[in-house]
């Protein structure tokens, strides 16, 4: 039978401030990826002046 001392208690891994910083950083990173792929990559590469 398990006693109270045998039970492992989980401790918080990240504080609320760390979670907020992670969420903001992830959204900024995702936004920079989307802006780059939608804006700059469309304009990249050789441009041919075909008439």
Order of alpha helices (4+ residues) and beta strands (2+ residues): alpha
